[in-house]
């Protein structure tokens, strides 16, 4: 019985701790230079961040439409 309780506690701890460890990547600081990336445009082409070097760029992310969160 004690082994089952310990196993349940280990599983609960793993479920709570592992996601936090995996998501603890270094966050960029405000005002730092963004890494270069390429994203698809609404016209089917691609947009590269380096094409806008030296200009102001606003990047906005939002959840997919009709999804929770």
matplotlib code that plots the C-alpha trace (Angstrom):
import matplotlib.pyplot as plt

x = [0.0, 2.8, 4.4, 1.2, 1.0, 4.6, 4.1, 1.0, 3.0, 5.9, 3.5, 1.7, 5.1, 6.2, 3.1, 3.5, 7.2, 8.2, 6.1, 7.7, 11.2, 10.5, 9.1, 11.8, 13.7, 15.4, 12.9, 14.2, 14.5, 12.4, 14.2, 16.5, 17.0, 14.6, 16.1, 15.6, 12.6, 10.5, 6.7, 4.1, 2.1, -1.6, -0.8, 1.0, 4.5, 6.8, 7.8, 11.3, 12.1, 15.4, 13.5, 12.4, 15.8, 16.0, 12.2, 9.7, 7.8, 4.9, 4.4, 1.1, 0.3, -3.2, -4.8, -6.4, -10.0, -12.7, -10.4, -10.4, -7.7]
y = [0.0, 2.4, 1.7, 2.6, 5.9, 6.7, 5.9, 8.2, 11.0, 10.6, 10.7, 13.8, 15.5, 14.6, 16.0, 19.3, 19.7, 18.4, 21.0, 23.8, 22.5, 22.2, 25.7, 27.5, 28.5, 31.9, 34.7, 37.6, 40.9, 43.9, 45.9, 43.1, 42.2, 39.6, 36.5, 36.4, 34.3, 33.7, 33.3, 32.6, 35.7, 35.8, 36.0, 32.7, 34.2, 34.6, 37.5, 37.7, 39.8, 40.8, 42.6, 45.1, 45.7, 49.3, 49.8, 49.6, 46.2, 45.2, 41.5, 40.3, 36.7, 35.5, 32.1, 30.5, 31.6, 29.7, 28.0, 28.3, 30.4]
z = [0.0, 0.8, -2.6, -4.3, -2.4, -3.1, -6.8, -7.0, -5.3, -7.8, -10.7, -9.4, -8.8, -12.3, -13.9, -12.0, -12.3, -15.7, -17.8, -15.8, -16.4, -20.1, -20.5, -18.5, -21.7, -21.6, -22.4, -24.4, -22.5, -23.6, -26.2, -27.3, -30.9, -32.2, -33.9, -37.7, -38.9, -41.9, -41.8, -44.4, -45.6, -46.3, -50.0, -50.0, -50.1, -47.2, -45.0, -43.5, -40.5, -42.1, -44.9, -42.3, -40.7, -39.4, -39.5, -36.7, -36.6, -34.5, -34.1, -32.7, -31.8, -30.9, -30.4, -33.4, -34.0, -32.2, -29.7, -25.9, -24.3]

ax = plt.figure().add_subplot(projection="3d")
ax.plot(x, y, z, "-o")
ax.set_aspect("equal")
plt.show()
